[in-house]
Amino acid sequence: MYVPYNAYKLYFGCGVQEQFMEKHPNPACWRWELHRVWEVEATLKPGFRHVYTKRTYYIDEDSYGAMLYDAYDQNGQLYRSIFNAMIQMYDVKAPYIVKNAVFDFNKGMYALVNDAIEGGYGVMSEPLKNRELSPEAIVGRETAR
């Protein structure tokens, strides 16, 4: 499957304004490569409610990153998609998603988010302990209340 990969031009070569077009991101800034992916489908558990009834993740076999994501509404219609643009950070020996293109098909709009050029990025120098990986610990660490 073709997925956004080695997005060095998006990260280093295209200015912020150049990355946008009227209805979609500028394809001249994105690089797509043929990769092996795992298709993971998640469906809503019976008896539960959520805006999405089904999600499909396309996970890169080499980096284990979810490169693409589709979410479907209650009618089974495509509601949102996300493209994740990745680079290899050779200094820390890790893949890094530098930008996300988020499409909302109900509203007919898109956004480019998670801009590490503008906001910087953080790299963990030490692995997290198991107790720091619970849903409660993640919410407590990553959100403001």
C-alpha positions as a Python dict, from the first residue, in 0.01 Angstrom:
ca = {
    (1, 'M'): (0, 0, 0),
    (2, 'Y'): (124, 352, -68),
    (3, 'V'): (166, 543, 258),
    (4, 'P'): (319, 882, 349),
    (5, 'Y'): (684, 811, 421),
    (6, 'N'): (1023, 986, 436),
    (7, 'A'): (845, 1322, 450),
    (8, 'Y'): (1165, 1524, 453),
    (9, 'K'): (1037, 1769, 191),
    (10, 'L'): (723, 1833, 396),
    (11, 'Y'): (933, 1878, 709),
    (12, 'F'): (1227, 2076, 570),
    (13, 'G'): (1146, 2186, 213),
    (14, 'C'): (792, 2326, 209),
    (15, 'G'): (699, 2639, 399),
    (16, 'V'): (383, 2632, 608),
    (17, 'Q'): (175, 2827, 352),
    (18, 'E'): (306, 2613, 63),
    (19, 'Q'): (176, 2297, 234),
    (20, 'F'): (-188, 2404, 194),
    (21, 'M'): (-413, 2399, -111),
    (22, 'E'): (-783, 2486, -117),
    (23, 'K'): (-930, 2136, -74),
    (24, 'H'): (-630, 1919, 21),
    (25, 'P'): (-264, 1931, 123),
    (26, 'N'): (-16, 2017, -151),
    (27, 'P'): (87, 1682, -306),
    (28, 'A'): (420, 1834, -415),
    (29, 'C'): (517, 1847, -45),
    (30, 'W'): (427, 1486, 38),
    (31, 'R'): (614, 1168, -46),
    (32, 'W'): (430, 836, -72),
    (33, 'E'): (608, 500, -78),
    (34, 'L'): (496, 144, -131),
    (35, 'H'): (514, -36, 206),
    (36, 'R'): (385, -350, 370),
    (37, 'V'): (108, -257, 612),
    (38, 'W'): (-114, -438, 856),
    (39, 'E'): (-480, -349, 819),
    (40, 'V'): (-641, -341, 1164),
    (41, 'E'): (-1017, -297, 1186),
    (42, 'A'): (-1178, -190, 1513),
    (43, 'T'): (-1556, -207, 1552),
    (44, 'L'): (-1770, -58, 1825),
    (45, 'K'): (-1861, -305, 2095),
    (46, 'P'): (-2235, -389, 2103),
    (47, 'G'): (-2428, -181, 2354),
    (48, 'F'): (-2185, 112, 2339),
    (49, 'R'): (-2224, 449, 2166),
    (50, 'H'): (-1961, 650, 1985),
    (51, 'V'): (-1951, 882, 1686),
    (52, 'Y'): (-1743, 615, 1505),
    (53, 'T'): (-1881, 266, 1460),
    (54, 'K'): (-1572, 137, 1283),
    (55, 'R'): (-1212, 245, 1245),
    (56, 'T'): (-948, 108, 1013),
    (57, 'Y'): (-579, 158, 1086),
    (58, 'Y'): (-304, 94, 833),
    (59, 'I'): (7, 15, 1036),
    (60, 'D'): (349, 23, 874),
    (61, 'E'): (524, -311, 916),
    (62, 'D'): (867, -148, 950),
    (63, 'S'): (799, 130, 1202),
    (64, 'Y'): (479, -1, 1365),
    (65, 'G'): (331, 346, 1314),
    (66, 'A'): (-29, 397, 1205),
    (67, 'M'): (35, 572, 875),
    (68, 'L'): (-329, 603, 768),
    (69, 'Y'): (-658, 591, 956),
    (70, 'D'): (-1021, 585, 846),
    (71, 'A'): (-1322, 636, 1075),
    (72, 'Y'): (-1682, 551, 981),
    (73, 'D'): (-2004, 699, 1120),
    (74, 'Q'): (-2327, 530, 1235),
    (75, 'N'): (-2439, 488, 871),
    (76, 'G'): (-2115, 320, 766),
    (77, 'Q'): (-2003, 629, 572),
    (78, 'L'): (-1644, 750, 577),
    (79, 'Y'): (-1641, 1032, 833),
    (80, 'R'): (-1275, 1117, 893),
    (81, 'S'): (-934, 1014, 762),
    (82, 'I'): (-586, 1090, 887),
    (83, 'F'): (-258, 1071, 694),
    (84, 'N'): (54, 1065, 913),
    (85, 'A'): (376, 1190, 751),
    (86, 'M'): (686, 1028, 899),
    (87, 'I'): (1061, 1085, 890),
    (88, 'Q'): (1345, 885, 1038),
    (89, 'M'): (1523, 1076, 1315),
    (90, 'Y'): (1872, 938, 1272),
    (91, 'D'): (2014, 1116, 1577),
    (92, 'V'): (1783, 928, 1815),
    (93, 'K'): (1733, 620, 1593),
    (94, 'A'): (1355, 647, 1585),
    (95, 'P'): (1077, 710, 1335),
    (96, 'Y'): (881, 1029, 1403),
    (97, 'I'): (547, 1148, 1267),
    (98, 'V'): (609, 1512, 1183),
    (99, 'K'): (265, 1614, 1064),
    (100, 'N'): (-90, 1481, 1037),
    (101, 'A'): (-340, 1564, 765),
    (102, 'V'): (-687, 1530, 918),
    (103, 'F'): (-985, 1519, 682),
    (104, 'D'): (-1344, 1572, 798),
    (105, 'F'): (-1570, 1462, 513),
    (106, 'N'): (-1893, 1575, 682),
    (107, 'K'): (-1769, 1932, 704),
    (108, 'G'): (-1571, 1922, 379),
    (109, 'M'): (-1256, 2049, 545),
    (110, 'Y'): (-906, 1941, 639),
    (111, 'A'): (-628, 2053, 872),
    (112, 'L'): (-256, 1996, 900),
    (113, 'V'): (-166, 1946, 1264),
    (114, 'N'): (124, 1838, 1487),
    (115, 'D'): (380, 2069, 1329),
    (116, 'A'): (714, 1990, 1492),
    (117, 'I'): (881, 2270, 1295),
    (118, 'E'): (661, 2533, 1459),
    (119, 'G'): (616, 2375, 1802),
    (120, 'G'): (923, 2159, 1843),
    (121, 'Y'): (923, 1795, 1950),
    (122, 'G'): (1025, 1592, 2248),
    (123, 'V'): (1217, 1267, 2261),
    (124, 'M'): (1203, 1046, 2568),
    (125, 'S'): (1551, 956, 2683),
    (126, 'E'): (1433, 681, 2918),
    (127, 'P'): (1163, 420, 2855),
    (128, 'L'): (843, 468, 3055),
    (129, 'K'): (775, 229, 3341),
    (130, 'N'): (473, -2, 3307),
    (131, 'R'): (278, 195, 3570),
    (132, 'E'): (318, 506, 3352),
    (133, 'L'): (146, 336, 3057),
    (134, 'S'): (-200, 287, 3207),
    (135, 'P'): (-485, 490, 3050),
    (136, 'E'): (-520, 691, 3372),
    (137, 'A'): (-149, 776, 3383),
    (138, 'I'): (-146, 883, 3018),
    (139, 'V'): (-452, 1105, 3063),
    (140, 'G'): (-300, 1260, 3375),
    (141, 'R'): (28, 1330, 3197),
    (142, 'E'): (-103, 1447, 2859),
    (143, 'T'): (-413, 1653, 2942),
    (144, 'A'): (-491, 1965, 3139),
    (145, 'R'): (-781, 1953, 3380),
}
